[in-house]
Amino acid sequence: MLKKPLVYIASPYTKGDPAINTRFQCEMFHKMWMDGIVTPFAPLWSHFQHILFPISYEEWVDYDNQIIPRCDALIRLIADYRPINYRQRDSSGADAEVDLARALNIPTFTDIEALYQWARTEYQDLASKPSAPVPSAAPTATGNDTT
């Protein structure tokens, strides 16, 4: 079994459409998991937990803040769902998650390929593993912010 870095996915939730934002993050989780280079963590799965057992926003923030220090990296993404021309960048919560990761010296990224390159460098067993292309209807993750 390859040791793969645990990567927290930070993306919008409450700004814009929470259901579409959750769908986007689940899709990005699936892409990253299927690529097999990192082990993604999708905090917006809490959307489904919250439907059944609602708790306060502050309690969800505390939960996320307990998870981030356990992660090896964080990727900040813009929610992008092309079939309906949906794009949501703004997220004070995701931005705060980036700030926490940086304060903890956890590498942060805004680009999946940059994340994968880092993972291949830091986790040598992954060096020869190629990433799969993003399907045409799938969201994209672009940018190149690493720390």
Number of C-alpha atoms within 10 A of each C-alpha: 4 11 12 19 19 18 26 27 26 29 28 28 25 15 13 16 15 14 14 18 25 23 17 24 27 19 16 23 20 14 20 21 14 13 17 18 26 24 19 24 21 19 20 24 13 16 17 12 11 14 9 9 9 13 11 9 11 9 11 17 14 11 13 18 15 11 13 24 15 12 18 19 27 25 25 24 25 23 28 21 19 13 10 7 7 14 17 18 16 16 18 14 17 20 15 14 24 25 14 15 23 16 9 11 13 21 19 25 26 20 18 21 15 18 23 23 14 17 22 20 12 13 16 12 15 19 15 9 12 12 15 11 9 14 9 9 9 16 22 19 18 15 15 14 14 17 11
